[in-house]
Amino acid sequence: VALKRMLNFNVPPVKNSTGEPVWKVLIYDRFGQDIISPLLSVKELRDMGITLHLLLHSDRDAIPDVPAVYFVMPTEENIDRMCQDLRNQLYESYYLNFISAISRSKLEDIANAAIGANAVTQVAKVLDQYLNFITLEDDMFVLCNQNKELVSYRAINRPDITDTEMETIMDTIVDSLFCFFVTLGAIPIIRCSRGTAAEMVAVKLDKKLRENLRDARNSLFTGDTLGAGQFSFQRPLLVLVDRNIDLATPLHHTWTYQALVHDVLDFHLNRVNLEESAGTESSPAGARPKKKNKKSYDLTASDKFWQKHKGSPFPEVAESVQQELESYRAQEDEVKRLKSIMGIEGEDEGAISMLSDNTAKLTSAVSSLPELLEKKRLIDLHTNVATAVLEHIKSRKLDVYFEYEEKIMSKSTLDKSLLDMISDPDAGTPEDKMRLFLIYYISSAQAPSEIDLEQYKKALMDAGCNLAPLSYIKQWK
């Protein structure tokens, strides 16, 4: 809703206006692109009058009679580029939207550029949008995709991190969480674990929220914000937890559809990129090997199969794809059968009566064609994605890993020794083996004895593993 409002020049879109939308250009940076792309498709953008969407730092031609909506982070280089746009008089009017709040000094830079370029009247609006987070599902968001190694577990836990770097990371996290609550229009009750990075974030976020509430005139949580958040007495609970509480889970091999796609395929911002395997037919000797095609699929909320099965165990997903395919084929056969009946020659009585019966059927078949095609698209999509996942499961024996790790984590008895798993050359990549061993090491009540550990280390090294993670976890434990 916040994005649509912004694209509509920050006025709530009117429901029943029949007129054409105002045509406009959308200019974003990489951060803006990541925020918009999981939520609005190109078609939806076009429906809102966005004819072009361009990256801020690409070469753009002047389009002097069109308004431009900017959606960027308030960074130095972005602001320099915007000032340059004003000087070059690229567009008719400028709606400048910043993903998170812009500082006073940077605003003055823009103002100076606008005065210098004699373009003050063309800058229509300058707004802080507070949208610095990426929504992937109705109830899930992440903080960043660009430069994500800057706010990762590793970044916070690096032994050589300086205080200023830590402050920057915390500020980034706090800024994103603050944006999230502004968009939600609600003030959370914050709970965190003590003495950890989570507590640092909680204290900073608390301070930021209080400062904002203190300034009643400019508070983001009162007045005509998007939701009527200030009237709801139920405040959401924000629980901030340090990853260290449960370090085994991110290493765990998974068994549900969405988690497997995320673990074994290239899956970012709801889009999965697959390499199509080259055909099995042998190419003539001396021919160039075929290039692998890359395909990308969007797995979004509008995909009913994905919504229904993303949390299902993988075998169930494979079965469901099969069922969908069968029901689709039955429908397709029905359409084919009607077609053959319609090809009747001769004007005899029987044919005419059959025609009138079938006309009704045919009408319904034709009207269900778009639905059929969409169904076919989804079946193809999930067949391809599931097949790619299955290849990984088979080649790396991920099912075996999953079961074995489940047993370790739930402290049940193990049916085969860990050493056998590590030294089995057919089971998994060196990384898989390392993950398995780290889970064992984190989950075991007492650490394995030095002699055992040496044995494991040797097996891991023979399997081609890098032992750096182990020494980190050992120190951590």
C-alpha positions in Angstrom: 0.0 0.0 0.0 2.8 2.4 0.9 4.6 1.7 -2.4 1.4 2.2 -4.5 0.7 5.4 -2.7 4.2 6.7 -3.4 3.9 5.7 -7.1 0.7 7.7 -7.2 2.6 10.9 -6.2 1.9 10.2 -2.5 -1.9 10.5 -2.8 -3.9 7.3 -2.0 -5.0 5.8 -5.3 -8.6 6.4 -6.0 -10.6 3.2 -6.5 -13.1 4.0 -9.2 -11.4 6.6 -11.4 -11.9 5.6 -15.0 -9.3 8.0 -16.4 -5.9 6.9 -17.6 -3.2 7.0 -15.0 -0.7 9.8 -15.2 2.3 8.4 -17.2 5.5 8.7 -15.3 9.1 7.4 -15.0 10.3 5.5 -12.0 14.0 5.9 -11.0 15.4 3.7 -8.3 18.8 2.5 -7.0 19.6 -1.1 -6.3 18.0 -0.9 -2.8 14.8 0.5 -4.2 14.8 -2.2 -6.9 15.0 -4.9 -4.3 12.2 -3.4 -2.3 9.8 -3.1 -5.2 10.6 -6.2 -7.2 9.1 -8.9 -4.9 5.9 -6.8 -4.4 5.0 -5.3 -7.8 5.3 -7.0 -11.1 6.1 -5.0 -14.3 2.4 -5.3 -15.3 1.2 -3.8 -12.0 3.7 -0.9 -12.4 2.4 -0.3 -15.9 -1.2 -0.3 -14.6 -0.1 2.5 -12.2 1.3 4.6 -15.1 5.0 3.6 -14.8 6.1 3.5 -18.5 9.9 3.2 -17.7 11.8 2.1 -14.7 15.5 2.8 -14.7 18.4 2.5 -12.4 19.6 5.9 -11.1 23.2 5.3 -12.1 22.5 4.1 -15.6 22.7 6.4 -18.7 19.3 7.9 -19.0 18.0 10.2 -21.8 16.1 13.3 -21.1 12.3 13.0 -21.2 11.3 16.6 -20.6 7.5 16.3 -20.5 7.2 13.5 -18.0 7.2 13.6 -14.2 9.8 11.3 -12.5 9.4 9.5 -9.2 12.7 8.7 -7.5 12.9 6.0 -4.9 16.5 5.8 -3.6 18.7 5.6 -0.5 19.9 9.0 0.7 23.6 8.2 0.0 26.2 10.7 -1.1 26.6 9.4 -4.6 22.8 9.1 -5.1 22.3 12.7 -4.1 25.1 13.9 -6.4 23.4 12.1 -9.3 20.0 13.6 -8.5 21.5 17.0 -8.4 23.1 16.3 -11.8 19.7 15.3 -13.1 18.3 18.6 -12.0 21.1 20.5 -13.7 20.6 18.6 -16.9 16.8 19.2 -16.8 16.0 15.6 -17.5 12.3 15.5 -16.5 9.3 17.8 -16.2 8.9 17.4 -12.4 10.7 15.5 -9.7 9.1 13.5 -6.8 12.0 12.6 -4.6 11.3 9.7 -2.2 14.0 8.5 0.1 13.9 4.9 1.4 15.0 6.0 4.8 15.2 9.4 6.4 17.5 12.0 4.7 19.7 14.2 6.8 19.4 17.9 7.0 22.7 18.6 5.3 22.0 16.4 2.3 18.6 18.1 1.9 20.4 21.4 1.7 22.7 20.0 -1.0 19.6 19.1 -3.1 18.1 22.6 -2.4 21.3 24.3 -3.5 21.5 22.2 -6.7 17.8 23.0 -7.5 18.4 26.8 -7.0 21.5 26.6 -9.1 19.7 24.8 -11.9 16.7 27.1 -11.7 14.6 24.0 -11.1 13.0 24.8 -7.7 9.5 24.8 -9.1 10.0 21.4 -10.7 10.8 19.6 -7.5 7.3 18.7 -6.6 7.7 16.7 -3.4 10.5 15.5 -1.2 9.6 12.7 1.2 11.1 10.2 3.6 9.2 6.9 2.8 10.6 4.8 5.7 10.5 1.7 3.6 14.0 0.3 4.2 13.0 -3.4 4.4 12.2 -6.0 1.9 8.8 -7.8 2.2 8.9 -11.3 0.8 5.6 -12.6 2.0 2.6 -11.3 3.8 4.2 -12.1 7.1 7.9 -12.2 6.4 10.5 -9.5 5.7 14.2 -9.3 5.5 16.4 -6.2 6.2 18.6 -6.1 3.1 19.8 -7.8 0.0 22.4 -5.4 -1.4 25.6 -5.6 0.6 24.0 -8.2 2.8 27.3 -9.4 4.1 27.4 -6.0 6.0 24.6 -7.0 8.4 25.2 -10.8 8.6 25.9 -13.1 11.5 29.5 -13.2 10.4 29.8 -9.4 10.3 28.6 -9.1 13.9 30.7 -11.9 15.2 34.0 -11.2 13.5 36.8 -11.2 16.1 38.5 -8.2 14.5 35.4 -5.9 14.3 35.9 -2.3 15.5 33.4 -0.4 17.7 32.6 2.0 14.9 31.9 -0.9 12.5 29.6 -2.5 15.1 27.8 0.8 15.6 27.2 1.1 11.8 25.8 -2.4 11.7 23.5 -1.8 14.6 22.3 1.5 13.1 21.5 -0.2 9.8 19.4 -2.8 11.6 17.7 -0.3 13.8 16.9 2.0 10.8 15.3 -0.9 9.0 13.2 -2.1 12.0 12.2 1.5 12.6 11.0 1.8 9.0 9.1 -1.4 9.4 7.2 -0.1 12.5 6.5 3.3 10.8 5.0 1.5 7.9 3.0 -0.7 10.2 1.9 2.4 12.2 2.5 0.7 15.5 4.8 1.0 18.5 6.1 -2.4 19.6 6.8 -3.8 23.0 10.5 -4.9 22.8 12.0 -7.9 24.4 15.5 -9.1 23.9 18.2 -11.5 25.3 20.6 -9.6 27.6 24.3 -9.0 27.0 24.1 -9.7 23.2 24.0 -7.8 20.0 20.2 -8.1 20.3 20.2 -5.9 23.4 22.2 -3.2 21.6 19.6 -3.2 18.8 16.8 -3.1 21.3 18.2 -0.1 23.3 18.9 1.9 20.1 15.5 1.1 18.6 13.7 2.0 21.9 15.6 5.4 22.0 14.7 6.1 18.3 11.0 5.3 18.9 10.9 7.5 22.0 12.6 10.4 20.3 10.1 10.3 17.5 7.1 10.2 19.9 8.4 13.1 21.9 8.1 15.5 19.0 4.3 15.5 18.8 4.1 17.7 15.7 6.3 15.5 13.5 5.7 12.1 15.0 5.4 9.4 12.4 2.9 7.4 14.5 0.1 10.0 14.8 -2.0 11.9 12.3 -2.7 10.6 8.8 -0.2 7.8 8.5 -1.2 4.8 6.4 -2.9 2.7 9.0 -4.8 4.1 12.0 -2.1 2.6 14.1 -2.4 5.1 16.9 -5.9 3.9 17.8 -5.0 0.3 18.3 -4.3 -0.5 21.9 -2.8 -3.9 21.0 0.9 -3.3 20.5 2.8 -5.9 18.6 5.6 -7.8 20.5 9.0 -7.5 19.0 11.3 -10.3 20.1 15.0 -9.8 19.3 17.0 -13.0 19.5 20.7 -13.6 19.1 21.4 -16.3 16.5 23.8 -17.9 18.9 20.9 -19.2 21.0 20.3 -21.8 18.3 23.3 -22.1 16.0 22.5 -25.6 14.8 19.4 -24.7 12.8 20.9 -22.6 10.0 23.4 -25.5 9.4 20.6 -28.1 9.3 19.7 -29.8 6.0 16.1 -29.3 5.4 13.2 -31.4 4.0 10.4 -28.9 3.2 10.0 -27.5 -0.3 10.7 -23.8 0.3 13.6 -24.5 2.6 15.2 -26.9 0.1 14.8 -24.4 -2.8 16.5 -21.9 -0.6 19.3 -24.3 0.5 20.2 -26.0 -2.8 19.2 -23.6 -5.6 20.0 -20.0 -6.3 16.9 -18.3 -4.6 16.8 -14.6 -3.9 13.9 -12.2 -3.3 11.3 -14.9 -4.3 13.1 -15.6 -7.6 14.8 -18.9 -8.3 17.4 -19.1 -11.1 17.9 -22.5 -12.7 20.4 -23.8 -15.2 18.6 -26.0 -17.6 20.6 -29.2 -18.0 21.7 -29.7 -21.6 19.8 -32.3 -23.5 21.0 -35.9 -23.2 21.3 -36.4 -27.0 25.0 -36.7 -27.9 26.4 -33.9 -30.0 28.5 -34.9 -33.0 32.2 -35.3 -32.3 34.1 -32.0 -32.3 31.0 -29.9 -31.9 30.9 -27.2 -29.3 29.2 -28.2 -26.0 25.7 -26.8 -25.8 25.3 -23.6 -23.8 23.3 -24.1 -20.7 20.2 -21.9 -20.6 19.5 -20.0 -17.5 15.8 -19.7 -16.5 14.4 -17.7 -13.7 11.0 -18.3 -12.0 9.1 -16.1 -9.6 7.7 -18.0 -6.6 5.1 -15.5 -5.3 2.0 -15.3 -3.2 -0.2 -15.4 -6.3 1.2 -18.9 -7.1 -1.4 -21.1 -5.4 0.7 -24.3 -5.6 3.6 -22.6 -3.9 1.4 -21.1 -1.2 -0.1 -24.4 -0.5 3.0 -26.6 -0.6 6.0 -24.5 0.3 5.9 -25.9 3.9 5.3 -29.5 2.8 7.9 -32.3 3.0 9.4 -32.8 -0.4 7.9 -36.2 -1.3 4.4 -34.7 -0.8 5.3 -31.9 -3.2 6.4 -34.3 -5.9 3.1 -36.2 -5.5 1.1 -33.0 -5.7 2.8 -31.9 -8.9 1.9 -35.3 -10.4 -1.7 -34.9 -9.4 -2.0 -31.4 -10.8 -0.5 -32.7 -14.0 -3.1 -35.4 -14.3 -6.0 -33.1 -13.6 -4.7 -30.7 -16.2 -4.4 -33.5 -18.8 -8.0 -34.6 -18.2 -9.2 -31.0 -18.8 -7.0 -30.7 -21.9 -8.4 -34.0 -23.3 -11.9 -32.7 -22.8 -11.1 -29.6 -24.9 -9.6 -31.8 -27.6 -12.6 -34.1 -27.6 -15.0 -31.2 -28.1 -12.8 -30.0 -31.0 -13.1 -33.3 -32.8 -16.8 -33.3 -32.4 -17.0 -29.8 -33.8 -15.3 -31.0 -37.0 -18.4 -32.8 -38.1 -19.1 -32.8 -41.8 -22.5 -33.1 -43.4 -25.8 -31.6 -42.3 -27.6 -34.6 -40.9 -30.0 -34.3 -38.0 -27.9 -36.2 -35.4 -24.9 -33.9 -35.9 -27.1 -30.8 -35.5 -28.5 -31.9 -32.2 -25.1 -32.9 -30.9 -23.8 -29.5 -31.9 -26.3 -27.6 -29.8 -25.4 -29.8 -26.7 -21.8 -29.3 -27.2 -21.9 -25.6 -27.9 -22.6 -24.9 -24.3 -19.7 -27.2 -23.3 -17.4 -25.6 -25.8 -18.2 -22.1 -24.5 -17.3 -23.2 -21.0 -14.1 -24.8 -22.3 -13.0 -21.7 -24.2 -13.7 -19.5 -21.2 -11.5 -21.7 -19.0 -8.6 -21.6 -21.4 -6.7 -18.7 -19.7 -7.1 -20.6 -16.5 -5.8 -23.8 -18.1 -2.8 -22.0 -19.5 -2.0 -20.5 -16.2 -2.3 -23.9 -14.6 0.0 -25.4 -17.2 2.6 -22.6 -16.6 2.6 -23.3 -12.8 2.9 -27.1 -13.4 5.8 -26.6 -15.7 7.4 -24.2 -13.3 7.1 -26.5 -10.3 8.1 -29.6 -12.3 11.3 -27.8 -13.3 12.1 -26.5 -9.8 11.2 -29.8 -8.1 13.3 -31.8 -10.6 16.3 -29.5 -9.9 15.9 -30.0 -6.2 15.5 -33.7 -6.6 18.8 -33.9 -8.5 20.5 -32.3 -5.6 18.8 -34.6 -3.1 19.9 -37.7 -5.1 23.4 -36.7 -5.8 24.1 -35.5 -2.3 22.0 -37.9 -0.3 20.3 -35.0 1.4 17.5 -37.2 2.8 20.1 -39.2 4.7 21.7 -36.0 6.1 18.3 -34.6 7.1 17.3 -37.7 9.0 20.6 -38.1 10.7 20.8 -34.5 11.8 17.2 -34.7 13.1 18.3 -37.6 15.3 21.4 -35.7 16.5 19.3 -32.6 17.3 16.6 -34.5 19.1 19.2 -36.7 21.0 17.8 -40.0 19.6 20.0 -43.0 19.1 22.0 -43.0 15.9 21.8 -46.0 13.6 25.2 -45.5 12.0 28.4 -43.9 13.1 29.2 -40.3 12.2 32.6 -41.4 10.9 30.9 -43.6 8.3 28.8 -40.7 7.1 31.8 -38.4 6.8 34.0 -40.9 5.0 31.3 -42.1 2.6 32.6 -40.6 -0.7 29.1 -40.7 -2.3 27.3 -38.7 0.4 27.3 -35.0 -0.2 29.8 -32.2 -0.8 32.5 -31.3 1.7 30.3 -28.5 2.9 27.4 -31.0 3.6 29.8 -33.1 5.8 31.1 -30.0 7.6 27.5 -28.9 8.4 26.7 -32.3 9.7 29.7 -32.4 12.0 29.2 -28.9 13.3 25.6 -29.8 14.2 26.9 -32.8 16.1 29.5 -30.7 17.8 27.1 -27.9 18.8 24.4 -30.4 19.9 26.5 -32.8 21.9 26.3 -32.3 25.7 30.1 -32.7 26.2 32.6 -32.1 23.5 34.2 -35.2 21.9 37.5 -36.2 23.4 40.7 -35.0 21.8 41.5 -38.4 20.4 38.0 -38.7 18.8 38.2 -35.2 17.5 41.5 -35.9 15.8 39.9 -38.9 14.1 37.0 -36.8 12.9 39.3 -34.0 11.7 41.3 -36.4 9.7 38.2 -37.8 8.1 36.9 -34.3 7.3 40.2 -33.3 5.8 40.3 -36.5 3.7 36.8 -35.5 2.5 38.2 -32.2 1.4 36.7 -30.0 4.1 38.0 -26.6 5.2 38.4 -26.8 9.0 38.1 -23.1 9.7 34.4 -23.3 10.7 35.2 -26.1 13.2 37.9 -24.0 15.0 35.4 -21.1 15.2 32.6 -23.2 16.6 35.1 -24.9 19.0 36.2 -21.5 20.3 32.6 -20.3 20.4 31.5 -23.3 22.4 
